[in-house]
Amino acid sequence: MPMEPDAGPAHRGPAVQDRYPDDFAWCYGCGRHNPAGLHLKTYPDGDETVTVFEPRPEHMAVPGFVYGGLIASLIDCHSMATASLALYRRDGHRLGDPEPVPRCVTASLKVDYLRPTPLGVPLTVRGRVVELGQRKAVVESELYAGETLCARGQVVAVLAPPAMTPGPAGAERRPG
Ligand SMILES: CCCCCCCC/C=C\CCCCCCCC(=O)SCCNC(=O)CCNC(=O)[C@H](O)C(C)(C)COP(=O)(O)OP(=O)(O)OC[C@H]1O[C@@H](n2cnc3c(N)ncnc32)[C@H](O)[C@@H]1OP(=O)(O)O
């Protein structure tokens, strides 16, 4: 049976971030072109999305626990990708289609830190769209360490204006 292009993370098709336009793929959290970035990858999983990331020792808050800013970054980039995928699907596309996935920017990011997040284990972020507008999506994401729910985010994503270009024309692009 042919592999469904967005049938879920088990199939390891393209990640949402693999399909952002090149000019918009420099984000510190998830830009595939940013050599110093975290390179987060978000995959569809049915009506949800999933990102798995194992924090490094330098992502420490206190020994043994993850820095809250990293947790916010995971929820932010994962939720943007979730919103982008929902807008892409709403336009009739599936991940793997040749058209690039539209890029969203974060309008609002709220994170509830429910319990300390341990270092040394992979973290899983799961997200779902709870409101989809013409240019806007509201996404709820949950971050787990193993089976333990450690943080929950609510994020408002807005479609980036298509005509805008990042940085001066012709300039060499640098991350940051
Ligand atoms: C890196 C900065 C990029 C800035 C943009 C550059 C151009 C795009 C180029 C390339 C895109 C790729 C870039 C990669 C990005 C990587 C991810 C990040 O790190 S993002 C960085 C942090 N985020 C910002 O810096 C956004 C700054 N804010 C804004 O630019 C505007 O406020 C923006 C675009 C978010 C909205 O402005 P409006 O004038 O286009 O649209 P309105 O009408 O105000 O809002 C649209 C809908 O969103 C709701 N909304 C807006 N702000 C909200 C808020 N704070 N809370 C709740 N809802 C909000 C509104 O109520 C409205 O909802 P209703 O359609 O009426 O239902």
PDBQT file of the ligand as one rigid body, heavy atoms in Angstrom, charges set to zero:
ROOT
HETATM    1  C1  LIG A 201      10.057  37.480  13.410  1.00  0.00    +0.000 C 
HETATM    2  C2  LIG A 201       9.143  38.607  13.330  1.00  0.00    +0.000 C 
HETATM    3  C3  LIG A 201       8.230  38.522  12.170  1.00  0.00    +0.000 C 
HETATM    4  C4  LIG A 201       7.305  39.688  12.094  1.00  0.00    +0.000 C 
HETATM    5  C5  LIG A 201       6.463  39.713  10.887  1.00  0.00    +0.000 C 
HETATM    6  C6  LIG A 201       7.220  39.858   9.660  1.00  0.00    +0.000 C 
HETATM    7  C7  LIG A 201       6.642  39.506   8.382  1.00  0.00    +0.000 C 
HETATM    8  C8  LIG A 201       6.452  38.120   7.995  1.00  0.00    +0.000 C 
HETATM    9  C9  LIG A 201       7.579  37.536   7.257  1.00  0.00    +0.000 C 
HETATM   10  C10 LIG A 201       7.929  36.278   7.466  1.00  0.00    +0.000 C 
HETATM   11  C11 LIG A 201       7.181  35.338   8.285  1.00  0.00    +0.000 C 
HETATM   12  C12 LIG A 201       8.068  34.270   8.852  1.00  0.00    +0.000 C 
HETATM   13  C13 LIG A 201       8.770  34.739  10.047  1.00  0.00    +0.000 C 
HETATM   14  C14 LIG A 201       9.136  33.579  10.905  1.00  0.00    +0.000 C 
HETATM   15  C15 LIG A 201       8.494  33.704  12.234  1.00  0.00    +0.000 C 
HETATM   16  C16 LIG A 201       8.938  32.669  13.164  1.00  0.00    +0.000 C 
HETATM   17  C17 LIG A 201       8.049  32.627  14.363  1.00  0.00    +0.000 C 
HETATM   18  C18 LIG A 201       8.352  33.777  15.271  1.00  0.00    +0.000 C 
HETATM   19  O1  LIG A 201       9.333  33.791  15.943  1.00  0.00    +0.000 OA
HETATM   20  S1  LIG A 201       7.260  35.046  15.238  1.00  0.00    +0.000 SA
HETATM   21  C19 LIG A 201       7.968  36.307  16.278  1.00  0.00    +0.000 C 
HETATM   22  C20 LIG A 201       7.024  36.831  17.277  1.00  0.00    +0.000 C 
HETATM   23  N1  LIG A 201       5.853  37.426  16.650  1.00  0.00    +0.000 N 
HETATM   24  C21 LIG A 201       5.888  38.666  16.137  1.00  0.00    +0.000 C 
HETATM   25  O2  LIG A 201       6.869  39.352  16.129  1.00  0.00    +0.000 OA
HETATM   26  C22 LIG A 201       4.572  39.165  15.572  1.00  0.00    +0.000 C 
HETATM   27  C23 LIG A 201       4.418  40.684  15.782  1.00  0.00    +0.000 C 
HETATM   28  N2  LIG A 201       3.042  41.049  15.542  1.00  0.00    +0.000 N 
HETATM   29  C24 LIG A 201       2.575  41.332  14.303  1.00  0.00    +0.000 C 
HETATM   30  O3  LIG A 201       3.307  41.354  13.341  1.00  0.00    +0.000 OA
HETATM   31  C25 LIG A 201       1.103  41.589  14.185  1.00  0.00    +0.000 C 
HETATM   32  O4  LIG A 201       0.553  41.962  15.416  1.00  0.00    +0.000 OA
HETATM   33  C26 LIG A 201       0.333  40.323  13.669  1.00  0.00    +0.000 C 
HETATM   34  C27 LIG A 201       0.854  39.940  12.249  1.00  0.00    +0.000 C 
HETATM   35  C28 LIG A 201       0.478  39.132  14.612  1.00  0.00    +0.000 C 
HETATM   36  C29 LIG A 201      -1.161  40.628  13.562  1.00  0.00    +0.000 C 
HETATM   37  O5  LIG A 201      -1.325  41.881  12.949  1.00  0.00    +0.000 OA
HETATM   38  P1  LIG A 201      -2.275  42.075  11.701  1.00  0.00    +0.000 P 
HETATM   39  O6  LIG A 201      -2.483  43.567  11.540  1.00  0.00    +0.000 OA
HETATM   40  O7  LIG A 201      -1.747  41.337  10.520  1.00  0.00    +0.000 OA
HETATM   41  O8  LIG A 201      -3.640  41.363  12.054  1.00  0.00    +0.000 OA
HETATM   42  P2  LIG A 201      -4.716  41.682  13.179  1.00  0.00    +0.000 P 
HETATM   43  O9  LIG A 201      -5.978  42.068  12.483  1.00  0.00    +0.000 OA
HETATM   44  O10 LIG A 201      -4.197  42.585  14.247  1.00  0.00    +0.000 OA
HETATM   45  O11 LIG A 201      -4.904  40.218  13.846  1.00  0.00    +0.000 OA
HETATM   46  C30 LIG A 201      -5.356  39.118  13.068  1.00  0.00    +0.000 C 
HETATM   47  C31 LIG A 201      -6.164  38.243  13.989  1.00  0.00    +0.000 C 
HETATM   48  O12 LIG A 201      -5.325  37.831  15.093  1.00  0.00    +0.000 OA
HETATM   49  C32 LIG A 201      -5.871  38.294  16.341  1.00  0.00    +0.000 C 
HETATM   50  N3  LIG A 201      -4.788  38.733  17.203  1.00  0.00    +0.000 N 
HETATM   51  C33 LIG A 201      -3.750  39.561  16.906  1.00  0.00    +0.000 A 
HETATM   52  N4  LIG A 201      -2.966  39.734  17.939  1.00  0.00    +0.000 NA
HETATM   53  C34 LIG A 201      -3.512  39.017  18.965  1.00  0.00    +0.000 A 
HETATM   54  C35 LIG A 201      -3.136  38.804  20.300  1.00  0.00    +0.000 A 
HETATM   55  N5  LIG A 201      -2.029  39.352  20.819  1.00  0.00    +0.000 N 
HETATM   56  N6  LIG A 201      -3.898  37.983  21.052  1.00  0.00    +0.000 NA
HETATM   57  C36 LIG A 201      -5.007  37.388  20.533  1.00  0.00    +0.000 A 
HETATM   58  N7  LIG A 201      -5.414  37.544  19.236  1.00  0.00    +0.000 NA
HETATM   59  C37 LIG A 201      -4.676  38.366  18.481  1.00  0.00    +0.000 A 
HETATM   60  C38 LIG A 201      -6.783  39.460  15.959  1.00  0.00    +0.000 C 
HETATM   61  O13 LIG A 201      -7.795  39.662  16.926  1.00  0.00    +0.000 OA
HETATM   62  C39 LIG A 201      -7.332  38.977  14.639  1.00  0.00    +0.000 C 
HETATM   63  O14 LIG A 201      -8.335  38.028  14.899  1.00  0.00    +0.000 OA
HETATM   64  P3  LIG A 201      -9.654  37.906  14.007  1.00  0.00    +0.000 P 
HETATM   65  O15 LIG A 201      -9.209  37.542  12.608  1.00  0.00    +0.000 OA
HETATM   66  O16 LIG A 201     -10.301  39.278  14.039  1.00  0.00    +0.000 OA
HETATM   67  O17 LIG A 201     -10.501  36.859  14.664  1.00  0.00    +0.000 OA
ENDROOT
TORSDOF 0
